[in-house]
Amino acid sequence: MEGIEIYLWDVPKKASWVIQKILEATKYFHKAGIDVNDVAGMGTFSTKQLYINLRGQFPKVHWRKLVCNNMGLPRPIV
């Protein structure tokens, strides 16, 4: 498998579950635009940063305060 990117590997069914999970996780790193060399050079890892990279950037909506901070919405009784 030399010369083939790790995210393109087929996950062998006879491999241990740990190896299977690692090989499946590499596909998420590839979708987020993180290379294997980037992962190897990381001092720390941020799940939040990976999530943000996977989710993408969206513009803020102008009607958020109308929905979220509307005093006309009923509040739960605590």
C-alpha positions, 0 to 999 in steps of 0.5 A: 500500500506504499504510495497510496494515500491512507484515506483511500485504503479499504478498511480490512475486516480482519484488522482489530477494531482499533485499527479499523477506527483509526483508518475510518477516522482518516477519512474525516481528516481528509474531508476537513482538509487535514493531511496525514503529515499535518496530523503527525506534526500536531502538538495538540489536537482540537476536536472543535477545530476539526468540527468547524472544518467539517461543518464549513462557514455559514453567514450569520442570519439577521433574523436570529434575535427575532427568534431566539431573544423574542420576549413573546416566546413562552418560557418553561416554568422551572 
